[in-house]
Amino acid sequence: MTKLRIEKALFFPTLGVGMEEALKRDTEAVHCAFEAFNRWLLDDWGFAYRERNLRRALHLDHGPRPRHRELEWALSNRTRASS
């Protein structure tokens, strides 16, 4: 990034679109899949490496409790908030 004079990069996961559709009839499974994806993303990449590579966690709109809990977790791990 430095060589290319790129100051920051934003990364938006697209995997969730397919997972949500495939599991739309099983909200528990889709929440588990998204939580697992978010944990992997944090473990492998982090959400704000050196404040240059910025990523956001996946979250769903299926029920307020799981969504709220996952958003709190994501924000506490420095993800970028968006809906």
C-alpha positions as CSV (number, residue, x, y, z in Angstrom):
1,M,0.0,0.0,0.0
2,T,2.8,2.4,0.8
3,K,4.5,1.7,-2.5
4,L,1.2,2.5,-4.3
5,R,0.7,5.6,-2.2
6,I,-2.6,4.1,-0.8
7,E,-3.3,5.7,2.6
8,K,-6.2,3.5,3.7
9,A,-8.3,0.6,2.2
10,L,-11.9,-0.4,3.1
11,F,-12.9,-4.1,2.8
12,F,-16.5,-5.1,2.7
13,P,-17.3,-8.9,3.0
14,T,-19.6,-10.2,0.3
15,L,-19.6,-13.9,1.4
16,G,-22.6,-13.1,3.7
17,V,-25.0,-12.5,0.8
18,G,-24.8,-16.2,-0.2
19,M,-24.7,-17.5,3.3
20,E,-27.8,-15.6,4.4
21,E,-29.8,-16.7,1.3
22,A,-28.7,-20.4,1.7
23,L,-29.7,-20.4,5.4
24,K,-32.7,-18.1,5.3
25,R,-35.0,-20.7,6.8
26,D,-32.7,-21.4,9.7
27,T,-32.0,-18.2,11.6
28,E,-29.9,-20.0,14.3
29,A,-27.6,-21.5,11.7
30,V,-27.1,-18.2,9.9
31,H,-26.3,-16.4,13.1
32,C,-23.8,-19.1,14.0
33,A,-22.2,-18.9,10.5
34,F,-21.9,-15.1,10.6
35,E,-20.5,-15.2,14.1
36,A,-17.9,-17.8,13.0
37,F,-17.0,-15.7,10.0
38,N,-16.5,-12.6,12.1
39,R,-14.3,-14.5,14.6
40,W,-12.2,-15.8,11.7
41,L,-11.9,-12.3,10.2
42,L,-10.7,-10.9,13.6
43,D,-8.2,-13.8,14.1
44,D,-6.8,-13.8,10.6
45,W,-6.9,-10.1,9.7
46,G,-8.3,-7.9,12.4
47,F,-10.6,-5.1,11.7
48,A,-8.2,-2.1,11.7
49,Y,-4.7,-3.2,11.0
50,R,-2.5,-0.2,11.7
51,E,-5.6,1.9,11.0
52,R,-5.0,1.4,7.3
53,N,-6.7,-1.8,6.4
54,L,-10.3,-1.3,7.6
55,R,-12.8,-4.1,7.7
56,R,-16.3,-4.5,9.0
57,A,-18.0,-7.5,10.5
58,L,-21.0,-9.1,9.0
59,H,-24.3,-8.8,10.8
60,L,-27.9,-9.7,10.1
61,D,-31.3,-8.1,10.7
62,H,-32.9,-11.3,12.0
63,G,-34.0,-10.4,15.5
64,P,-32.8,-7.6,17.8
65,R,-30.9,-9.7,20.5
66,P,-28.4,-11.5,18.2
67,R,-27.9,-8.4,16.1
68,H,-27.3,-6.2,19.1
69,R,-25.0,-8.7,20.8
70,E,-22.9,-9.2,17.6
71,L,-22.7,-5.5,16.9
72,E,-21.5,-4.8,20.5
73,W,-18.8,-7.5,20.0
74,A,-17.8,-6.2,16.7
75,L,-17.5,-2.6,17.9
76,S,-15.5,-3.7,20.9
77,N,-13.0,-5.3,18.5
78,R,-12.6,-2.2,16.4
79,T,-14.7,-3.0,13.4
80,R,-16.2,-0.2,11.4
81,A,-20.0,0.2,12.1
82,S,-22.4,0.2,9.2
83,S,-25.8,-1.3,8.6
